[in-house]
């Protein structure tokens, strides 16, 4: 399983902020994977990281509460270490919870095998006997599902991810819409190659709960260095490269072309496209 994810940041060097990132399936799978994490898992992962709000206090309160104060069918561990659906973890890079360290068990009724539960000694609804028969849960994997690739999204699409983690397939339409919304010119962007590891993944999770300038905050030092270097127009050339050509979900192909602005002493590149 991958331990790092690569991104291409497109930075507005004047405003010192990330306008968007070019990302593949691995980063999008990682972002979507956040939605499958139980709140208890998020609180545990961010424990001691000065999270905004009261979630860490709630987690700490449960952690400090005596086990004797819980109902017989409840445990602290089930609240402090909840399990996300295992299907969510299939093929996703940078997993943030300890799937592999747990062997999940389910239990069946000795008389009614069709009744199962993941809580031992639960009373069977059919005969009122304790459900104690141990069964081993088989999690989905690439091998036993017959899938070529795991995760959530398909790999043939490249994505644009904005600073606030909104993502969409790369297309000229989406690109120009974002640039207009951001009030930035193509030739004001600089491309930067970065990597995301487990530590950055945890910071990304934390920032996603705290602010909207997630990518800028995560790579703040790198963005500032780029701003001090100044614009070298590499962003415009890179943008042209990855939107030429792109195919949207309606099957319409678009072609991007670099042209030179007439009369410009710097020959700044401009981007135009026409539907195929």
KAJOVEN-V561031 format. One line per field, one symbol per residue. ss: DSSP state (~ for helix, > for strand, _ for the rest). burial: I if it has 24 or more other ideal C-beta (glycine too) atoms within 12 Angstrom, else O. Layout:
ss=???
burial=???
This chain:
ss=____>>>>>>>>____>>>>>>>_~~~~~~~~~~~~__~~~~~~~_________~~~~~~~~~~__~~~______~~~~~_____~~~~_________~~~___>>>>>______>>____>>______>>>>>>>_____~~~~_____________>>>>____>>>__~~~~~~~~~~~___~~~>>>>>>>>_~~~~~~~~~~~_____~~~~~_~~~~~~~~~~____~~~~~~~~~___>>_____>>>>>>>>________>>>>>>>_
burial=OOOOIIIIIIIIIOOIIIIIIIIIIIIIIIIIIIOIIIIIIIIIIIOOOOIOOOIIOOIOOIOOOOOOOOOOOOOOOOIIIIIIOIIIIIIIIIIIIOIOOOOOOOIIIOOOOOIIIOOOOOOIOOOOOOIOIOOOOOIOOOOOOOOOOIIIIOOOIIIIIIIIIOIIIIIIIIIIOIIOOIOIIIIIIIIIOIIIOOOIIIIIIIIIIOOOOIIIIIIIOIIOOIIOOOIOIIIIIIIIOIIIOIOOOOOOOIOIOIOOOOOOOOOOIIIOIOOO
